[in-house]
Amino acid sequence: MKEKEFLQEVKEINLLESTLALTEWDRQTGMPEKATDYRAEQDAYLYKLMFEKSTGPVIREAMSYFGEHRDELSELGQQVYDKVKENYDNDIAIPADRMEAYTRETSKAYSAWIDARKAENFQLFKKSLENLIAFKKEFIPLWRKEEKTPYDVLLGKYEPELTVETLDKVFSEVRDGIIAIRKTIEERGIAPETDFLSRLVSKEQQKEFITKVVEELGYDFSKGRLDDTVHPFMTGFNRNDTRITTRWNENDFKMAVFGIIHEQGHGQYEQNIDPKFDYTPLTGGVSMGIHESQSLFQEIIVGSNRAFWKKQYPFFQEVTQGTFDDIDFETFYHGLKETHANFIRIEADTLTYVLHIIIRYEMEKAIFNENVNLDTLPELWNAKYEEYLGIRPSNDLEGILQDVHWAGGDFGYFPSYALGYMYAAQLKHAMDKDLDFDAVLASDDYSPIKNWLNEKIRQYGASRKPKQLIFDATGEDLNPKYLLDYLRQIYFDVYQVE
C-alpha cells in the first residue's frame, strides 16, 4: 500500500464527516420541524457510509501494512496514521448496524428534547434519553481498555488520558475554592450596581457591536458566519468554514455578547490550524477541553479584562445610541462582573460557572457508575443546585432540560468546559511572561494574543495530546491554582474586598 492511497481514503472519510456536520448545523439553525424523520434517515445513511469506510478494506489494510512499515510514511503520514488507528480501534469495536441505529436515535432525540423544553416536561425526553444511555452502556464494554470505571471510558472520548480519579481531586479543590470566594464576597463585599443591565438593546444593535468586536479579536467572517439557534454552538467543517450561532435577548445583552465571544473562540481555533492537516482527522481540535480553553480564554479571560472593556465601552455607547450615556465606565464594568446564583449554565457568571459543570459531572457519574434511576434525575439535579448554589429550579426547562448535550449522546463532554476554564487561566499566566496583556487589550491591535495562541496551541490541531500541549505552552501540567487566583483577583476587585 502507498501513503497516497491511504491519505485519499482518509480524505473521503473526512468529507463524509464534514457533510454530517453540515446536516447537524442545518438541523439546529433552519431545518423545518416536520423534516425530523427524513433527516434522521439521511444522517443514518451518511454515518453508515462513513463508518463503513472508517472500518473498511482500505483502512484495514493500511492499519496492518503501516503498522509493520511505519518508516514508509512521511512525518505527516505517521501523525495521521496514529490518529486513524486510534479511531479505527474504537470504530471496529462497534457493529455497523448498531452505530447506524444509534445515529438515528440521536437525530430523533434532538426533536424530543425540543418538544420537552416547550412543555417544560422531562418525561417527554426521558425515553429518548433512556435509549441513548442504553446505547452507551452497550458500547462501553466494547470500547473499554484499561479504564477503571464506565464513565472513564466516556471521558476518554473527549479528554484522552483523563480519569475520574483525577477529576474528583481537581474538581474538589476548585469547588471548595469557589465556594470560599463566594462566602468572602457575601460577608465582606460591596455589590455593584446592575439595574442598567436589563435596558433594551435591540438585536440589531447587539449584532453591530459584537460583530466588530470579534473581528478585532481575530475571528474571520470570510471563513465563518453567525446564525440564530436554540442552544449556541460552533461547527467547523474545515479551517475555511467555521460557523457560530447564538440566541438573543434584548433585555439581557450580556447573553449574546459573551456567548458570541465564546463561540468565535472555538472558530478561531479551527480557522488557524495548520493547512497541512486539511482533509485528515488532525484538522480539528485535539480534545474538547483544549477546544474550550480557546473559547473560554476569549469569553472569560479577555471578556473579564478591565482594559478590554475600557477600550470597547465608547463603541458600545455609540451603538446603543445614548442608552448608556448616564453610566460611567467603572459602574458598567463592575456591573458586568456581578456574581449571583443562576439556574442556566450558559448564562452563569464567571465565578459560578464551574459549579454548574461539577453538577453535570456528578450527574453523569451517577448515571454510568451508579446506575441511578432515570426517574430520579430531575430531583437529583435540583438537589445539587440547592446544595452548591443555594437555588432550586422551579421547572424542568430551567433544570435538567437546559442543555442539548445529552440529546446528542455527548456523555462525558461536560467536564471539558471546566478543564477549558482551568487551561485558559493557566495559558493566561504563561502568556503574561511574554506579553503585556492589559496593554494589548487597551490598544487597537489584538493580534499579539491571537498569534501567541496560534503558536502555542491552535496550529497543532489534533496532532498532539492535550497534556503535551499544555505542558509545552505553560511549562507544567494542569494546575487549578491559576483559575482560583484569577477569580479572586477579578471578584475581590469588583466587590472591593480588601
Phi, psi and omega per residue, in radians:
M1 nan 2.518 3.108
K2 -1.769 2.637 3.110
E3 -1.025 -0.673 -3.118
K4 -1.032 -0.743 3.130
E5 -1.133 -0.731 3.113
F6 -1.076 -0.843 -3.088
L7 -1.196 -0.513 3.079
Q8 -1.147 -0.726 3.110
E9 -1.157 -0.689 3.087
V10 -1.079 -0.697 3.112
K11 -1.078 -0.775 -3.121
E12 -1.137 -0.637 3.059
I13 -1.119 -0.751 3.125
N14 -1.087 -0.668 3.130
L15 -1.150 -0.695 3.070
L16 -1.144 -0.718 3.138
E17 -1.091 -0.745 -3.134
S18 -1.226 -0.521 3.063
T19 -1.186 -0.695 3.050
L20 -1.093 -0.675 3.098
A21 -1.118 -0.623 3.113
L22 -1.152 -0.719 3.110
T23 -1.164 -0.571 3.100
E24 -1.198 -0.752 3.076
W25 -1.016 -0.794 3.141
D26 -1.101 -0.693 -3.115
R27 -1.093 -0.595 -3.081
Q28 -1.650 -0.066 -3.113
T29 -2.097 -0.495 -3.049
G30 -2.766 0.017 -3.095
M31 -1.151 2.353 3.084
P32 -1.039 2.552 -3.070
E33 -1.006 -0.678 -3.051
K34 -1.405 -0.006 -3.130
A35 -1.497 0.056 -2.988
T36 -0.989 -0.908 -3.063
D37 -1.130 -0.713 3.135
Y38 -1.142 -0.737 3.130
R39 -1.117 -0.629 3.102
A40 -1.053 -0.699 3.110
E41 -1.197 -0.718 3.090
Q42 -1.025 -0.860 -3.102
D43 -1.092 -0.736 -3.130
A44 -1.106 -0.698 -3.131
Y45 -1.171 -0.818 3.130
L46 -1.083 -0.719 -3.140
Y47 -1.141 -0.657 3.112
K48 -1.052 -0.788 3.118
L49 -1.069 -0.788 -3.135
M50 -1.126 -0.752 -3.122
F51 -1.131 -0.711 3.136
E52 -1.124 -0.669 3.092
K53 -1.211 -0.707 -3.084
S54 -1.132 -0.424 -3.122
T55 -2.096 0.178 -3.026
G56 -1.401 -3.041 -3.005
P57 -1.091 -0.642 -3.105
V58 -1.181 -0.838 3.139
I59 -1.174 -0.688 3.139
R60 -1.060 -0.778 3.121
E61 -1.140 -0.711 -3.132
A62 -1.104 -0.715 3.138
M63 -1.087 -0.689 -3.127
S64 -1.289 -0.858 -3.036
Y65 -1.154 -0.902 -3.073
F66 -1.321 -0.260 2.996
G67 -1.129 -0.525 3.125
E68 -1.755 -0.317 -3.090
H69 -2.215 0.875 -3.079
R70 -1.051 -0.546 -3.099
D71 -1.159 -0.222 3.104
E72 -1.448 -0.115 3.133
L73 -1.675 2.536 3.000
S74 -1.192 3.044 3.099
E75 -1.039 -0.768 3.099
L76 -1.121 -0.753 3.133
G77 -1.027 -0.680 3.117
Q78 -1.166 -0.707 3.106
Q79 -1.107 -0.750 3.122
V80 -1.153 -0.741 3.127
Y81 -0.997 -0.807 -3.100
D82 -1.051 -0.726 -3.130
K83 -1.248 -0.744 3.119
V84 -1.109 -0.688 3.118
K85 -1.091 -0.735 3.099
E86 -1.044 -0.816 3.125
N87 -1.172 -0.688 -3.121
Y88 -1.077 -0.781 -3.137
D89 -1.062 -0.616 3.072
N90 -1.256 -0.792 -3.055
D91 -1.188 -0.728 -3.051
I92 -1.162 -0.322 -3.123
A93 -1.298 -0.376 -3.058
I94 -1.848 2.180 3.073
P95 -1.009 2.436 -3.056
A96 -1.014 -0.683 -3.100
D97 -1.191 -0.534 3.116
R98 -1.294 -0.651 3.091
M99 -1.190 -0.650 3.084
E100 -1.113 -0.745 3.125
A101 -1.129 -0.693 3.116
Y102 -1.098 -0.765 3.139
T103 -1.081 -0.718 3.104
R104 -1.091 -0.691 -3.125
E105 -1.186 -0.665 3.118
T106 -1.143 -0.634 3.121
S107 -1.132 -0.732 3.118
K108 -1.244 -0.583 -3.080
A109 -1.102 -0.583 3.131
Y110 -1.065 -0.765 3.128
S111 -1.157 -0.656 3.092
A112 -1.121 -0.672 3.107
W113 -1.120 -0.751 3.111
I114 -1.062 -0.801 3.137
D115 -1.085 -0.727 3.139
A116 -1.135 -0.672 3.099
R117 -1.103 -0.747 -3.137
K118 -1.073 -0.661 -3.117
A119 -1.567 -0.094 -3.078
E120 0.938 0.743 -2.999
N121 -2.380 1.850 -3.139
F122 -1.021 -0.554 -3.081
Q123 -1.038 -0.476 3.131
L124 -1.271 -0.326 3.127
F125 -1.814 -0.283 -2.980
K126 -0.989 -0.764 -3.093
K127 -1.104 -0.776 3.107
S128 -1.089 -0.749 3.110
L129 -1.081 -0.758 3.125
E130 -1.034 -0.742 3.138
N131 -1.116 -0.762 -3.123
L132 -1.165 -0.695 3.097
I133 -1.111 -0.693 3.121
A134 -1.085 -0.727 3.083
F135 -1.046 -0.826 -3.115
K136 -1.088 -0.705 3.127
K137 -1.178 -0.511 3.054
E138 -1.224 -0.653 -3.065
F139 -1.403 -0.544 -3.024
I140 -0.934 -0.846 3.129
P141 -1.102 -0.463 -3.142
L142 -1.359 -0.548 3.104
W143 -1.463 -0.418 -2.911
R144 -1.102 2.368 3.065
K145 -2.076 -1.563 -3.132
E146 -1.976 0.128 -3.089
E147 -1.086 2.533 -3.055
K148 -1.399 -0.631 -3.087
T149 -2.230 2.802 3.078
P150 -0.972 -0.700 -3.101
Y151 -1.215 -0.479 3.033
D152 -1.015 -0.653 3.134
V153 -1.086 -0.786 -3.133
L154 -1.188 -0.679 3.079
L155 -1.008 -0.698 -3.095
G156 -1.100 -0.360 3.107
K157 -1.219 -0.468 -3.096
Y158 -1.951 -0.529 -3.077
E159 -2.312 1.531 3.130
P160 -0.960 2.367 3.063
E161 1.351 0.014 3.139
L162 -1.546 2.536 -3.125
T163 -2.307 2.805 3.041
V164 -1.038 -0.685 -3.132
E165 -1.010 -0.778 3.119
T166 -1.176 -0.802 -3.101
L167 -1.111 -0.719 3.128
D168 -0.990 -0.736 -3.117
K169 -1.205 -0.869 -3.093
V170 -1.149 -0.792 -3.116
F171 -1.134 -0.596 3.101
S172 -1.098 -0.766 3.124
E173 -1.120 -0.773 -3.120
V174 -1.203 -0.772 3.137
R175 -1.008 -0.870 -3.119
D176 -1.119 -0.649 3.135
G177 -1.157 -0.740 3.141
I178 -1.190 -0.725 3.110
I179 -1.067 -0.664 3.112
A180 -1.163 -0.707 3.100
I181 -1.104 -0.767 3.133
R182 -1.089 -0.677 -3.141
K183 -1.147 -0.732 3.126
T184 -1.086 -0.764 3.128
I185 -1.090 -0.747 -3.131
E186 -1.102 -0.671 -3.061
E187 -1.456 -0.595 -2.980
R188 -2.173 -0.146 -3.032
G189 -1.481 2.804 3.034
I190 -1.943 1.999 -3.050
A191 -1.163 2.400 3.120
P192 -1.312 2.817 3.034
E193 -1.300 2.360 -3.068
T194 -2.386 -0.035 -3.029
D195 -1.063 -0.473 -3.118
F196 -1.224 -0.299 -3.087
L197 -1.153 -0.348 -3.134
S198 -1.629 0.117 3.109
R199 -1.116 2.613 -3.080
L200 -1.179 2.124 2.974
V201 -2.224 1.986 -3.033
S202 -1.122 2.765 3.088
K203 -0.988 -0.715 -3.116
E204 -1.115 -0.726 3.114
Q205 -1.152 -0.771 3.106
Q206 -1.038 -0.768 -3.088
K207 -1.142 -0.718 3.119
E208 -1.068 -0.769 -3.120
F209 -1.144 -0.945 -2.971
I210 -1.288 -0.496 3.091
T211 -1.077 -0.789 3.124
K212 -1.146 -0.725 -3.099
V213 -1.094 -0.827 -3.078
V214 -1.259 -0.468 2.999
E215 -1.122 -0.727 3.097
E216 -1.119 -0.612 3.123
L217 -1.211 -0.401 3.067
G218 2.217 0.017 3.099
Y219 -1.320 2.278 -3.058
D220 -1.753 1.860 -3.109
F221 -1.259 -0.229 3.026
S222 -1.286 -0.206 3.083
K223 -2.059 0.259 -3.091
G224 -2.806 -3.079 3.121
R225 -2.810 2.911 -3.121
L226 -2.157 2.200 -3.138
D227 -2.312 2.939 3.134
D228 -1.658 2.589 3.103
T229 -2.745 3.074 3.112
V230 -1.335 -0.786 -3.096
H231 -2.211 1.977 -3.048
P232 -0.989 2.527 3.109
F233 -2.810 2.931 2.969
M234 -2.094 2.386 3.030
T235 -2.156 2.181 3.089
G236 -1.922 2.057 3.091
F237 -1.528 -0.582 3.046
N238 -2.897 3.093 -3.037
R239 -1.185 -0.259 3.098
N240 -1.773 0.141 3.136
D241 -2.635 1.478 3.115
T242 -2.126 1.937 -2.976
R243 -1.821 2.421 3.135
I244 -2.033 2.696 -3.128
T245 -2.355 2.856 3.105
T246 -2.710 3.063 2.917
R247 -2.266 2.668 -2.972
W248 -2.042 2.595 2.996
N249 -2.458 1.978 -3.036
E250 -1.251 -0.203 3.059
N251 -1.892 0.232 3.065
D252 -2.674 1.343 -3.073
F253 -1.093 -0.426 -3.105
K254 -1.044 -0.608 -3.038
M255 -1.046 -0.923 -3.115
A256 -1.313 -0.700 -3.098
V257 -1.033 -0.908 -3.129
F258 -1.287 -0.556 3.102
G259 -1.100 -0.724 -3.141
I260 -1.255 -0.681 3.049
I261 -1.004 -0.696 3.119
H262 -1.110 -0.950 -3.030
E263 -1.146 -0.629 3.128
Q264 -1.186 -0.393 3.030
G265 -1.114 -0.714 3.008
H266 -1.048 -0.772 -3.110
G267 -1.105 -0.748 3.105
Q268 -1.019 -0.720 3.129
Y269 -0.934 -0.953 -3.024
E270 -1.319 -0.456 3.084
Q271 -1.203 -0.348 -3.014
N272 -1.992 0.305 3.025
I273 -1.295 2.517 -3.106
D274 -0.954 2.245 -3.129
P275 -1.011 -0.388 -3.116
K276 -1.106 -0.310 -3.139
F277 -1.588 0.053 3.138
D278 -0.939 2.480 3.083
Y279 1.124 0.395 3.074
T280 -2.254 2.900 3.097
P281 -1.240 -0.020 3.105
L282 -1.566 -0.054 -3.061
T283 -1.422 -0.111 3.070
G284 -1.793 -2.983 3.117
G285 -1.294 2.700 -3.071
V286 -1.314 -0.570 3.099
S287 -2.739 2.849 3.127
M288 -1.220 -0.524 3.095
G289 -1.115 -0.774 3.078
I290 -1.151 -0.712 3.093
H291 -1.025 -0.813 -3.138
E292 -1.169 -0.484 3.089
S293 -1.084 -0.594 -3.126
Q294 -1.321 -0.639 3.116
S295 -1.337 -0.711 -3.129
L296 -1.303 -0.467 3.010
F297 -1.044 -0.757 -3.140
Q298 -1.206 -0.851 -3.053
E299 -1.240 -0.791 -2.979
I300 -1.666 -0.839 -3.081
I301 -1.313 -0.922 3.072
V302 -1.229 -0.786 -3.045
G303 -1.213 -0.223 3.070
S304 -1.754 -0.022 -2.987
N305 -1.409 2.249 -3.122
R306 -1.066 -0.786 -3.107
A307 -1.102 -0.662 3.110
F308 -1.037 -0.851 -3.083
W309 -1.288 -0.532 3.086
K310 -1.122 -0.639 3.090
K311 -1.217 -0.691 -3.014
Q312 -1.550 -0.346 -3.025
Y313 -1.069 -0.730 3.085
P314 -1.009 -0.664 3.093
F315 -1.180 -0.699 3.089
F316 -1.058 -0.763 3.108
Q317 -1.091 -0.692 3.132
E318 -1.114 -0.811 -3.104
V319 -1.139 -0.649 -3.101
T320 -1.473 0.086 2.900
Q321 0.962 0.865 3.030
G322 1.640 -0.134 -3.082
T323 -1.042 -0.521 -3.075
F324 -2.069 0.334 -3.104
D325 -1.118 -0.417 -3.131
D326 -1.556 0.013 -3.119
I327 -1.850 1.994 3.125
D328 -1.261 2.874 -3.038
F329 -1.043 -0.800 -3.090
E330 -1.038 -0.736 3.119
T331 -1.125 -0.745 3.139
F332 -1.090 -0.872 -3.094
Y333 -1.100 -0.814 3.131
H334 -1.058 -0.678 3.112
G335 -1.103 -0.676 3.118
L336 -1.027 -0.594 -3.024
K337 -1.724 0.308 3.035
E338 -1.001 2.537 3.045
T339 -2.112 2.334 3.036
H340 -2.787 2.714 3.141
A341 -1.126 2.389 -3.091
N342 -2.423 2.499 -3.126
F343 -1.281 -0.558 -2.944
I344 -1.687 2.133 -3.089
R345 -0.991 -0.866 -3.037
I346 -1.272 -0.124 3.056
E347 -1.878 0.090 -3.096
A348 -1.233 2.641 3.098
D349 -1.369 3.000 -3.068
T350 -1.021 -0.622 -3.056
L351 -1.345 -0.737 -3.028
T352 -1.569 -0.141 -3.008
Y353 -0.943 -0.820 -3.054
V354 -1.117 -0.515 3.097
L355 -1.093 -0.623 3.067
H356 -1.074 -0.694 -3.124
I357 -1.217 -0.737 -3.135
I358 -1.076 -0.659 3.084
I359 -1.039 -0.805 -3.116
R360 -1.178 -0.664 3.076
Y361 -1.037 -0.803 -3.137
E362 -1.185 -0.568 3.065
M363 -1.121 -0.805 -3.106
E364 -1.191 -0.658 3.043
K365 -1.037 -0.725 3.140
A366 -1.116 -0.642 -3.135
I367 -1.179 -0.810 -2.976
F368 -1.721 -0.504 3.137
N369 -1.699 -0.376 -3.084
E370 -2.087 -0.057 3.103
N371 0.908 0.832 -3.133
V372 -1.091 2.573 3.087
N373 -1.177 2.204 -3.063
L374 -1.112 -0.473 3.112
D375 -1.099 -0.404 -3.096
T376 -1.588 -0.052 -3.045
L377 -1.053 -0.811 3.131
P378 -1.022 -0.727 -3.135
E379 -1.200 -0.685 3.105
L380 -1.090 -0.757 3.091
W381 -0.999 -0.896 -3.089
N382 -1.090 -0.679 -3.134
A383 -1.135 -0.673 3.134
K384 -1.193 -0.641 3.089
Y385 -1.125 -0.659 3.126
E386 -1.188 -0.677 -3.123
E387 -1.218 -0.790 -3.016
Y388 -1.579 -0.553 -3.042
L389 -2.070 -0.129 3.099
G390 1.291 0.330 3.113
I391 -2.310 2.729 -3.111
R392 -2.289 2.087 3.129
P393 -0.989 2.468 -3.126
S394 -1.637 -0.205 3.106
N395 -2.695 2.964 -3.064
D396 -1.224 -0.435 -3.133
L397 -1.144 -0.792 3.107
E398 -1.507 0.024 3.096
G399 -1.926 -2.034 -2.928
I400 -1.230 -0.274 -3.094
L401 -1.639 0.100 -2.971
Q402 -1.312 -0.436 -3.065
D403 -1.835 2.520 -3.129
V404 -1.468 -0.227 -2.925
H405 -1.019 -0.783 -3.107
W406 -1.171 -0.518 3.101
A407 -1.161 -0.388 3.086
G408 -1.696 0.090 -3.123
G409 1.307 0.313 -3.030
D410 -1.525 0.998 3.076
F411 -1.337 2.275 -3.061
G412 1.773 -0.098 -3.091
Y413 -1.402 -0.719 -2.965
F414 -0.928 -0.717 3.141
P415 -0.979 -0.416 -3.135
S416 -1.047 -0.583 3.131
Y417 -1.094 -0.792 -3.137
A418 -1.196 -0.699 3.073
L419 -1.058 -0.767 3.123
G420 -1.043 -0.663 3.095
Y421 -1.071 -0.823 -3.136
M422 -1.194 -0.740 3.084
Y423 -1.032 -0.744 -3.093
A424 -1.049 -0.792 3.133
A425 -1.138 -0.641 3.131
Q426 -1.202 -0.676 3.083
L427 -1.132 -0.695 3.100
K428 -1.066 -0.750 3.127
H429 -1.041 -0.728 3.127
A430 -1.240 -0.693 -3.136
M431 -1.074 -0.604 -3.128
D432 -1.052 -0.377 3.120
K433 -1.319 -0.367 -3.084
D434 -1.910 -0.447 -3.041
L435 -2.296 2.671 2.926
D436 -1.562 1.587 -2.979
F437 -0.982 -0.848 -3.116
D438 -1.102 -0.684 -3.128
A439 -1.138 -0.697 3.101
V440 -1.080 -0.792 -3.098
L441 -1.281 -0.289 3.054
A442 -1.502 -0.158 -3.047
S443 -1.645 -3.088 3.086
D444 -1.645 0.088 -3.073
D445 -2.350 1.836 -3.140
Y446 -1.566 0.018 -2.990
S447 -1.058 -0.519 3.104
P448 -1.011 -0.620 3.109
I449 -1.199 -0.814 3.113
K450 -1.039 -0.783 -3.095
N451 -1.132 -0.676 3.117
W452 -1.086 -0.803 3.139
L453 -1.168 -0.650 3.081
N454 -1.061 -0.771 -3.087
E455 -1.202 -0.744 -3.018
K456 -1.483 -0.545 -2.985
I457 -2.237 -1.016 -2.844
R458 -1.167 -0.718 -3.026
Q459 -1.020 -0.446 -3.009
Y460 -1.423 -0.188 -3.122
G461 0.912 -2.286 3.141
A462 -1.773 0.387 -3.056
S463 -1.447 -0.196 3.094
R464 -2.253 2.626 3.129
K465 -1.303 2.659 -3.108
P466 -0.945 -0.771 -3.093
K467 -1.058 -0.714 3.134
Q468 -1.176 -0.769 -3.141
L469 -1.002 -0.863 -3.094
I470 -1.161 -0.710 3.123
F471 -1.128 -0.777 -3.129
D472 -1.128 -0.614 -3.086
A473 -1.386 -0.561 -2.998
T474 -2.077 -0.258 3.139
G475 1.500 0.121 3.102
E476 -2.726 2.879 3.070
D477 -1.300 3.087 3.138
L478 -0.870 2.243 -3.131
N479 -2.396 1.901 -3.101
P480 -1.208 -0.180 -3.119
K481 -0.972 -0.697 -3.040
Y482 -1.179 -0.589 3.091
L483 -1.164 -0.823 -3.130
L484 -1.117 -0.695 3.081
D485 -1.066 -0.755 -3.114
Y486 -1.114 -0.780 -3.125
L487 -1.139 -0.695 3.086
R488 -1.072 -0.777 -3.116
Q489 -1.037 -0.867 -3.087
I490 -1.142 -0.891 -2.967
Y491 -1.417 -0.521 3.045
F492 -1.209 -0.542 3.054
D493 -1.174 -0.919 -3.068
V494 -1.105 -0.678 -3.105
Y495 -1.636 0.142 3.018
Q496 0.973 0.759 3.078
V497 -1.476 2.110 -3.122
E498 -1.397 nan nan
